[in-house]
Amino acid sequence: MKRLRTYIGEVIIELKKANWPWDPKEKGFAKYKELIDSTIVVFIAMLLLGAFVAFFDTAFRGAFEALAKWIAG
């Protein structure tokens, strides 16, 4: 039981050291501004990467099919 208390105490100490992505003094949605901004950046990056992969997938599909037919004989 003592080891569990020690572990929980150390976890609490480390969590107090953490830099959380919100300002505890703010109220409402302003409190989570950095978190929301980061989420938007990640979402936009996912959309751009998806569009990039989809473009090259469709652009080279014909070339790969022709190459496969040529190799198959």
Legacy VTK file of the C-alpha trace (Angstrom):
# vtk DataFile Version 3.0
C-alpha trace
ASCII
DATASET POLYDATA
POINTS 73 float
0.000 0.000 0.000
2.915 2.324 0.729
4.282 1.802 -2.794
0.919 2.770 -4.282
0.794 5.977 -2.225
4.353 6.814 -3.264
3.515 6.193 -6.929
0.363 8.352 -6.813
2.267 11.113 -5.028
4.980 11.085 -7.694
2.375 11.142 -10.466
0.713 14.192 -8.912
4.079 15.964 -8.642
4.867 15.262 -12.315
1.410 16.396 -13.455
1.904 19.701 -11.667
5.129 20.186 -13.661
3.348 19.534 -16.983
2.634 22.378 -19.364
-1.068 22.013 -20.122
-2.411 23.394 -23.440
-4.835 25.767 -21.763
-4.676 28.731 -19.435
-6.379 27.939 -16.111
-7.153 31.641 -15.557
-9.334 31.859 -18.678
-13.027 30.990 -18.719
-15.153 29.288 -21.377
-13.788 28.400 -24.808
-10.969 30.960 -24.492
-9.440 28.585 -21.941
-8.851 26.006 -24.676
-7.647 28.370 -27.449
-4.242 26.706 -27.918
-5.807 23.243 -27.882
-8.448 24.235 -30.453
-5.854 25.934 -32.685
-3.603 22.863 -32.583
-6.539 20.590 -33.404
-7.431 22.741 -36.419
-3.827 22.622 -37.671
-3.771 18.814 -37.392
-7.142 18.517 -39.161
-5.999 20.727 -42.052
-2.750 18.752 -42.346
-4.742 15.499 -42.525
-6.940 16.905 -45.287
-3.932 18.105 -47.291
-2.119 14.787 -46.924
-5.255 12.880 -47.892
-5.705 15.057 -50.980
-2.038 14.558 -51.899
-2.280 10.772 -51.633
-5.618 10.657 -53.503
-4.231 12.808 -56.320
-1.181 10.645 -56.904
-3.196 7.453 -56.492
-5.566 8.449 -59.288
-2.841 10.071 -61.414
-0.643 6.967 -61.533
-3.361 4.284 -61.542
-3.362 4.018 -65.344
0.415 3.909 -65.507
0.617 1.106 -62.965
-2.130 -0.884 -64.710
-0.319 -0.539 -68.041
2.948 -1.618 -66.431
1.257 -4.637 -64.848
-0.243 -5.667 -68.216
3.128 -5.246 -69.925
4.872 -7.388 -67.279
2.129 -10.055 -67.419
2.625 -10.235 -71.154
LINES 1 74
73 0 1 2 3 4 5 6 7 8 9 10 11 12 13 14 15 16 17 18 19 20 21 22 23 24 25 26 27 28 29 30 31 32 33 34 35 36 37 38 39 40 41 42 43 44 45 46 47 48 49 50 51 52 53 54 55 56 57 58 59 60 61 62 63 64 65 66 67 68 69 70 71 72
